[in-house]
Amino acid sequence: MRYKVLKGKSVVARGVGTILDISSNGAAFRPAGPVQRGELIELSISWPVTLPDEIPVRLVVIGKVIRSTAECAVCVIGQYEFRTQARLSQAPAALSAGTRVLAWAGTAGRSDIRAVANG
């Protein structure tokens, strides 16, 4: 979970933390640094379920901190929305001798590509 402490439209602090409990009305979390009672806060939480095609989702909550101790802070949820998030790109798998590239190289008369791919 990531969070931002807001003042108007400005971000005055950022951090990471752990969600301890969440409901439709509020969220309890363990922030990395101190947050103060009365501060406006935005929590960005990775959602455990993806959309079709493995598209990741985040729950973004904006609320007011109503309690804060050294171990835990609690905010009341004023608004929330689900947002899609960028997928982490993965390196393509290594090409093998049976791939389409070799088929293309053969039909295109590219023996140089076939030789490199076959090692």
BALOBA-1460 file (C-alpha; in Angstrom, 3 decimals):
// residues 119
<rec num="1" residu="m" x="0.000" y="0.000" z="0.000"/>
<rec num="2" residu="r" x="1.208" y="3.488" z="-0.840"/>
<rec num="3" residu="y" x="-0.140" y="6.670" z="0.675"/>
<rec num="4" residu="k" x="-0.026" y="10.419" z="0.153"/>
<rec num="5" residu="v" x="-0.802" y="13.093" z="2.731"/>
<rec num="6" residu="l" x="-2.674" y="15.910" z="0.988"/>
<rec num="7" residu="k" x="-3.067" y="19.600" z="1.729"/>
<rec num="8" residu="g" x="-5.485" y="21.082" z="-0.774"/>
<rec num="9" residu="k" x="-4.258" y="19.807" z="-4.125"/>
<rec num="10" residu="s" x="-0.642" y="19.463" z="-2.954"/>
<rec num="11" residu="v" x="1.071" y="16.313" z="-1.733"/>
<rec num="12" residu="v" x="2.933" y="17.149" z="1.483"/>
<rec num="13" residu="a" x="4.185" y="13.630" z="2.326"/>
<rec num="14" residu="r" x="4.395" y="10.176" z="0.751"/>
<rec num="15" residu="g" x="5.048" y="6.740" z="2.119"/>
<rec num="16" residu="v" x="4.382" y="3.043" z="2.058"/>
<rec num="17" residu="g" x="2.563" y="0.997" z="4.624"/>
<rec num="18" residu="t" x="0.441" y="-2.039" z="5.331"/>
<rec num="19" residu="i" x="-3.345" y="-2.323" z="5.395"/>
<rec num="20" residu="l" x="-4.465" y="-3.840" z="8.695"/>
<rec num="21" residu="d" x="-8.225" y="-3.709" z="8.170"/>
<rec num="22" residu="i" x="-10.596" y="-2.153" z="5.656"/>
<rec num="23" residu="s" x="-14.356" y="-1.755" z="5.343"/>
<rec num="24" residu="s" x="-16.722" y="0.357" z="3.278"/>
<rec num="25" residu="n" x="-16.459" y="3.140" z="5.893"/>
<rec num="26" residu="g" x="-12.814" y="3.187" z="6.930"/>
<rec num="27" residu="a" x="-9.327" y="1.744" z="6.785"/>
<rec num="28" residu="a" x="-6.746" y="0.925" z="9.449"/>
<rec num="29" residu="f" x="-3.153" y="0.886" z="8.265"/>
<rec num="30" residu="r" x="0.429" y="0.894" z="9.479"/>
<rec num="31" residu="p" x="2.215" y="3.870" z="7.870"/>
<rec num="32" residu="a" x="5.983" y="4.016" z="7.385"/>
<rec num="33" residu="g" x="6.084" y="7.462" z="8.967"/>
<rec num="34" residu="p" x="3.875" y="9.534" z="11.235"/>
<rec num="35" residu="v" x="0.508" y="10.811" z="10.037"/>
<rec num="36" residu="q" x="-1.504" y="13.267" z="12.084"/>
<rec num="37" residu="r" x="-5.137" y="13.234" z="13.127"/>
<rec num="38" residu="g" x="-7.168" y="15.489" z="10.828"/>
<rec num="39" residu="e" x="-4.910" y="15.093" z="7.770"/>
<rec num="40" residu="l" x="-6.401" y="14.280" z="4.384"/>
<rec num="41" residu="i" x="-4.883" y="11.069" z="3.038"/>
<rec num="42" residu="e" x="-4.955" y="9.056" z="-0.167"/>
<rec num="43" residu="l" x="-4.361" y="5.304" z="0.083"/>
<rec num="44" residu="s" x="-3.486" y="3.311" z="-3.029"/>
<rec num="45" residu="i" x="-3.976" y="-0.412" z="-2.456"/>
<rec num="46" residu="s" x="-3.143" y="-3.267" z="-4.840"/>
<rec num="47" residu="w" x="-6.334" y="-5.249" z="-5.364"/>
<rec num="48" residu="p" x="-5.935" y="-9.033" z="-5.077"/>
<rec num="49" residu="v" x="-8.084" y="-9.811" z="-8.148"/>
<rec num="50" residu="t" x="-7.223" y="-8.845" z="-11.732"/>
<rec num="51" residu="l" x="-9.446" y="-7.940" z="-14.651"/>
<rec num="52" residu="p" x="-9.584" y="-10.213" z="-17.704"/>
<rec num="53" residu="d" x="-6.221" y="-10.565" z="-19.454"/>
<rec num="54" residu="e" x="-4.488" y="-10.253" z="-16.059"/>
<rec num="55" residu="i" x="-4.847" y="-6.444" z="-15.883"/>
<rec num="56" residu="p" x="-3.958" y="-5.356" z="-12.315"/>
<rec num="57" residu="v" x="-6.329" y="-3.136" z="-10.317"/>
<rec num="58" residu="r" x="-5.776" y="-0.682" z="-7.461"/>
<rec num="59" residu="l" x="-8.289" y="0.630" z="-4.960"/>
<rec num="60" residu="v" x="-7.683" y="4.337" z="-4.368"/>
<rec num="61" residu="v" x="-9.258" y="5.747" z="-1.205"/>
<rec num="62" residu="i" x="-9.371" y="9.362" z="-0.035"/>
<rec num="63" residu="g" x="-10.231" y="10.001" z="3.577"/>
<rec num="64" residu="k" x="-9.501" y="11.865" z="6.760"/>
<rec num="65" residu="v" x="-7.250" y="10.478" z="9.489"/>
<rec num="66" residu="i" x="-9.348" y="10.139" z="12.652"/>
<rec num="67" residu="r" x="-6.854" y="8.279" z="14.839"/>
<rec num="68" residu="s" x="-3.089" y="7.877" z="14.748"/>
<rec num="69" residu="t" x="-0.617" y="6.138" z="17.044"/>
<rec num="70" residu="a" x="2.972" y="5.007" z="16.556"/>
<rec num="71" residu="e" x="1.775" y="1.613" z="15.237"/>
<rec num="72" residu="c" x="-1.504" y="2.368" z="13.478"/>
<rec num="73" residu="a" x="-3.552" y="5.053" z="11.770"/>
<rec num="74" residu="v" x="-7.248" y="4.963" z="10.926"/>
<rec num="75" residu="c" x="-9.018" y="7.010" z="8.290"/>
<rec num="76" residu="v" x="-12.682" y="7.400" z="7.474"/>
<rec num="77" residu="i" x="-13.322" y="6.868" z="3.747"/>
<rec num="78" residu="g" x="-14.743" y="9.908" z="1.984"/>
<rec num="79" residu="q" x="-14.477" y="8.586" z="-1.564"/>
<rec num="80" residu="y" x="-12.979" y="5.649" z="-3.417"/>
<rec num="81" residu="e" x="-12.453" y="4.341" z="-6.922"/>
<rec num="82" residu="f" x="-10.932" y="1.362" z="-8.644"/>
<rec num="83" residu="r" x="-8.210" y="2.106" z="-11.180"/>
<rec num="84" residu="t" x="-6.283" y="-0.076" z="-13.557"/>
<rec num="85" residu="q" x="-2.533" y="-0.052" z="-13.128"/>
<rec num="86" residu="a" x="0.312" y="-0.639" z="-15.525"/>
<rec num="87" residu="r" x="1.408" y="-4.208" z="-16.030"/>
<rec num="88" residu="l" x="5.010" y="-5.076" z="-15.374"/>
<rec num="89" residu="s" x="6.617" y="-5.903" z="-18.678"/>
<rec num="90" residu="q" x="8.276" y="-9.252" z="-19.000"/>
<rec num="91" residu="a" x="11.237" y="-10.081" z="-21.175"/>
<rec num="92" residu="p" x="10.287" y="-12.253" z="-24.154"/>
<rec num="93" residu="a" x="11.124" y="-15.919" z="-23.902"/>
<rec num="94" residu="a" x="14.253" y="-17.056" z="-25.732"/>
<rec num="95" residu="l" x="13.692" y="-18.088" z="-29.324"/>
<rec num="96" residu="s" x="13.962" y="-21.754" z="-30.120"/>
<rec num="97" residu="a" x="14.647" y="-23.488" z="-33.430"/>
<rec num="98" residu="g" x="10.928" y="-24.278" z="-33.815"/>
<rec num="99" residu="t" x="9.619" y="-20.697" z="-33.717"/>
<rec num="100" residu="r" x="7.866" y="-18.659" z="-36.376"/>
<rec num="101" residu="v" x="11.035" y="-16.647" z="-36.890"/>
<rec num="102" residu="l" x="12.785" y="-19.668" z="-38.313"/>
<rec num="103" residu="a" x="9.780" y="-20.446" z="-40.496"/>
<rec num="104" residu="w" x="9.836" y="-16.890" z="-41.829"/>
<rec num="105" residu="a" x="13.592" y="-17.016" z="-42.324"/>
<rec num="106" residu="g" x="13.215" y="-20.195" z="-44.381"/>
<rec num="107" residu="t" x="10.472" y="-18.798" z="-46.621"/>
<rec num="108" residu="a" x="12.266" y="-15.482" z="-47.039"/>
<rec num="109" residu="g" x="15.509" y="-17.209" z="-48.036"/>
<rec num="110" residu="r" x="17.303" y="-15.777" z="-44.982"/>
<rec num="111" residu="s" x="19.819" y="-18.512" z="-44.246"/>
<rec num="112" residu="d" x="21.835" y="-16.005" z="-42.189"/>
<rec num="113" residu="i" x="18.970" y="-15.726" z="-39.660"/>
<rec num="114" residu="r" x="18.447" y="-19.492" z="-39.581"/>
<rec num="115" residu="a" x="22.156" y="-20.029" z="-38.927"/>
<rec num="116" residu="v" x="22.211" y="-17.562" z="-36.017"/>
<rec num="117" residu="a" x="18.995" y="-18.950" z="-34.472"/>
<rec num="118" residu="n" x="20.190" y="-22.534" z="-34.755"/>
<rec num="119" residu="g" x="23.387" y="-21.579" z="-32.982"/>
